[in-house]
């Protein structure tokens, strides 16, 4: 792929497509009443996933794009968890206690900032409010720098079988540039503790495109990280959006790699992980060959949601906590972001829904196309539109973005089958954007495509 095309598409700002439409299309026209009405029917739609957002960290990492608050005190976390328990009551009342739960995911922020007893109490509240399946999976995002033995014990006692650890980079120069100092030994201790407690699946997050990051530092980070043999890696490109995340202004923009350098870093990380025995999954995940994520990729059952590539096959997601996004068959619902407003709505006995989006049949078709492109690098429009009542011609006819991608050799079309060329797979987000009916109105708010 030429440097010109890498610059053209790599510098383009496009969504990560963990949902469609993206949150930029959400509107305050969808609120608590719409959410409650749709929750009333959720049990009939099959098992659900539950996401709990814990928006607290002990220190800020300058690259962070998450909704989080810095606190050195325990009281704000405890108070927030009490409010979240009240939200669980409101949601379970609207949905009914017979809602079957198949997956639970704690994200943040830093969920492991909770005290062990707080985590156990929150899990107990969930289990009393919903009906957990016998083998329900529970995943937690963890900061290895602050993980302690009592918390590991609490995770194990409450059925946690998956853990995702932030690593990002082991290069001390890069770590200094993002204000996140973390040694290999800290990660090693966390992994050993989780393994001994029976956590069967561990993921490491890595980031490329960071300040002063080089191809060589990426190689060294991967080689160190792979020594601990996590089942999975998630490799993300740093999204520099200082207009929305003011702490990112602390990063020296002049030290950030350009599109070509970002692509080189992404590809060398992929090469090193594949050398270490990991299979490339979708755009930016990697897994050992016997991992469930690798099996899903081979079977074409891979899914994509707010946590990235996943084996989670639930069509409904209940989002709990400030800023959390839920997905129901009818559409998306997002809670208020400010902690005070979130708590205030719940205190009044009202679901804290701030905005959302109700899906049309066309939206659902476009979402299926985008998900398959992101997961499989190809999409059969005829198969995906079967039974929808739509002639798929409208997706490709007069689609200038798609025509440009074809002319540039990024995609090919044979009949109704669209394929992303192998050497251009890192541009798949740009391909997905060609099927995004709302992209032109919010494309400027997103991260670079590569």
MOBEL-V645851 format. One record per backbone hydrogen bond with DSSP energy under -0.5 kcal/mol. CO is the residue of the C=O (numbers start at 1). NH is the residue of the N-H. If there is no record, write none. Layout:
CO&NH ; CO&NH
This chain:
2&6 ; 3&7 ; 4&8 ; 5&9 ; 5&10 ; 6&10 ; 7&11 ; 10&450 ; 12&14 ; 12&449 ; 22&25 ; 23&26 ; 27&30 ; 27&356 ; 29&31 ; 31&35 ; 32&36 ; 33&37 ; 34&38 ; 35&39 ; 36&40 ; 38&41 ; 39&42 ; 41&44 ; 42&45 ; 43&46 ; 47&316 ; 48&102 ; 48&103 ; 49&318 ; 50&105 ; 51&53 ; 51&320 ; 52&54 ; 52&107 ; 53&55 ; 54&56 ; 54&109 ; 55&69 ; 56&110 ; 57&71 ; 60&62 ; 61&64 ; 66&68 ; 69&57 ; 74&78 ; 75&79 ; 76&80 ; 77&81 ; 78&82 ; 79&83 ; 80&84 ; 81&85 ; 82&86 ; 83&87 ; 84&88 ; 85&89 ; 86&90 ; 87&91 ; 88&92 ; 89&93 ; 90&94 ; 91&95 ; 92&96 ; 96&99 ; 99&131 ; 100&48 ; 101&133 ; 102&137 ; 103&50 ; 104&139 ; 105&52 ; 105&107 ; 106&141 ; 107&54 ; 110&113 ; 111&114 ; 115&118 ; 115&119 ; 116&120 ; 117&121 ; 118&122 ; 119&123 ; 120&124 ; 121&125 ; 122&126 ; 123&127 ; 124&128 ; 125&129 ; 126&130 ; 130&132 ; 131&101 ; 133&136 ; 137&104 ; 138&161 ; 138&162 ; 139&106 ; 140&164 ; 141&112 ; 142&144 ; 142&166 ; 143&146 ; 143&147 ; 148&151 ; 148&152 ; 149&153 ; 150&154 ; 151&155 ; 152&156 ; 153&157 ; 154&158 ; 155&160 ; 156&159 ; 159&138 ; 161&201 ; 162&140 ; 163&165 ; 163&203 ; 164&142 ; 165&205 ; 167&169 ; 168&207 ; 170&172 ; 171&175 ; 172&176 ; 173&177 ; 174&178 ; 175&178 ; 175&179 ; 175&180 ; 178&62 ; 180&182 ; 183&187 ; 184&188 ; 185&189 ; 186&190 ; 187&191 ; 188&192 ; 189&193 ; 190&194 ; 191&195 ; 192&196 ; 193&197 ; 194&199 ; 195&198 ; 198&200 ; 201&163 ; 202&231 ; 202&232 ; 203&165 ; 204&234 ; 205&167 ; 205&168 ; 206&236 ; 208&238 ; 210&213 ; 214&218 ; 215&219 ; 216&220 ; 217&221 ; 218&222 ; 219&223 ; 220&224 ; 221&225 ; 222&226 ; 223&227 ; 224&227 ; 225&228 ; 226&229 ; 231&288 ; 232&204 ; 233&286 ; 234&206 ; 234&236 ; 236&208 ; 238&240 ; 239&241 ; 241&244 ; 241&245 ; 244&246 ; 245&248 ; 246&249 ; 247&250 ; 248&251 ; 251&253 ; 252&255 ; 253&256 ; 255&212 ; 258&262 ; 259&263 ; 260&264 ; 261&265 ; 262&266 ; 263&267 ; 264&268 ; 265&269 ; 266&270 ; 267&271 ; 268&272 ; 269&273 ; 270&274 ; 271&275 ; 272&276 ; 273&278 ; 274&277 ; 277&289 ; 279&287 ; 280&282 ; 281&285 ; 284&235 ; 285&281 ; 286&233 ; 287&279 ; 288&291 ; 291&295 ; 292&296 ; 293&297 ; 294&298 ; 295&299 ; 296&300 ; 296&301 ; 296&302 ; 297&300 ; 303&310 ; 305&308 ; 308&305 ; 310&303 ; 316&49 ; 317&319 ; 317&327 ; 318&51 ; 318&320 ; 320&53 ; 321&324 ; 324&335 ; 326&333 ; 327&317 ; 328&331 ; 330&359 ; 331&328 ; 332&357 ; 333&326 ; 334&354 ; 334&355 ; 336&323 ; 338&342 ; 339&343 ; 340&344 ; 341&345 ; 342&346 ; 343&347 ; 344&348 ; 345&350 ; 346&349 ; 351&353 ; 352&336 ; 355&334 ; 356&27 ; 357&332 ; 357&359 ; 360&364 ; 361&365 ; 362&366 ; 363&367 ; 364&368 ; 365&369 ; 366&370 ; 367&371 ; 368&372 ; 369&373 ; 370&374 ; 371&375 ; 372&376 ; 372&377 ; 372&378 ; 373&377 ; 377&420 ; 379&381 ; 379&418 ; 380&384 ; 381&385 ; 382&386 ; 383&386 ; 385&388 ; 385&390 ; 390&392 ; 391&394 ; 392&395 ; 392&396 ; 393&396 ; 393&397 ; 396&399 ; 398&400 ; 399&403 ; 400&404 ; 401&405 ; 402&406 ; 403&407 ; 404&408 ; 405&410 ; 405&411 ; 406&409 ; 410&421 ; 412&419 ; 414&417 ; 416&381 ; 416&418 ; 417&414 ; 418&379 ; 419&412 ; 419&421 ; 421&424 ; 422&425 ; 424&427 ; 425&428 ; 427&430 ; 427&431 ; 428&432 ; 429&433 ; 430&434 ; 431&434 ; 432&435 ; 433&436 ; 435&437 ; 436&439 ; 438&441 ; 438&442 ; 439&442 ; 439&443 ; 442&445 ; 443&446 ; 447&14
